[in-house]
């Protein structure tokens, strides 16, 4: 369960680098790696409240 919150954002960053010509700024990668699992957890936990039952 914890792995889905960690690996999906990291795979997203990898895919972003792989499929676009944009380069990430190295100083923001740790921030994204920490904040994105928290955002994913909050959205999953509160999704019924936030999205009106979906």
Buried (B, 14 or more C-beta within 10 A) or exposed (E): EEEEBBEEBBEEBEEEEEEEEEEEEEEEEEEBEEEBBEEBBEEEEEEEEEEEEE
